[in-house]
Structure formats: C-alpha cells, structure tokens
Amino acid sequence: MYVCICNAITDTMIRQAAAEGVRSVAELTRRTGCAGECGSCADLAAQVLQEARAQRPFRLPLLAQAA
C-alpha cells in the first residue's frame, strides 16, 4: 500500500529501509523522501517503521573467540 503519495513510497519500501537499519522518520525522509513534502503521511510512516523494527529480530554482533 502507498504510504507517501507525494513520493510514491510504499509500506514495503519502508519495511526494507527498516531492514537496512533506518531507525527514525527523519532518517527515512532523508533516504526515501517519505514525509518530506506535505507531511500528511508522517504518522503512518512512523507506525509502519516502528512495526517493521519490532518484527526484526535483535541480533548481537558475533565476537571472535579468544584463543
């Protein structure tokens, strides 16, 4: 579904951005343009981003084992 009509940004694109590490609507706007024009999609974009980040499993970086 389209979230940002002004810039043709879909929920799938927002979820992909979240998977790539986007953490805030401000960062989403910088990367995709979402919520950068009229701003009427900002609340929905934030909700989709938050949901996508919550579904993403938390992964700790692997540390090399000491010899």
N, C-alpha and C positions, 0 to 999 in steps of 0.2 A: 504494500500500500504506500502511496505517496504521503510523506510527512511534510516535506517542504515543497510546495507547488512552485514557488518562485525559482528554485534552483534544481527542480526535478530530483530531489533526494528521497529515496525510499527507506522503509524500515530495514530492509535487507542491507542497504548500504551503511546505515547507522550501526547495525549489528556487526558488520565487517570491520568498521572503524574501531568498535569496541574490542574486537578480537585482536586488532593491531595495536591496542594499547591506549586508545583515546579515553580520557578519564573525565572530561568535562564538556559542557556545551560550548564553552569558549574555544576549546581545542577542536571540537567537532566543526565549529564555524570556520576556524582557520583552515582546516583540512578539506572541508567539503563545500563550504558556503551555506550550509544549513543554518537557518535562523539569522542569516546575515542581511536580508533585505527588509521585509516588513516585520519580521519577528513574531508573527502570529503562530508559528509552529514551535516556538521555543519550549513550551511546556510539554508538548507531546514528544519532541525530540529528546528532552531530558528524561522523560519516562521510559522511552524505548532504550536509551543509552543505559539507564540505571538497571533495567530488567536484563539487558544483554550482559552487563558486567556482573550481575548477581548470578547468572546462569553459568558464567565462565568459571571453570574450576580453578581454585587457587593453587598455584604451583610454586614451590620453593626452588630456588636455583640449586643445581647439583654442585656439591663441593667435592673437590678431589680428595680422595682418601689419603691420609698420611701414611708414608711407607714405614 
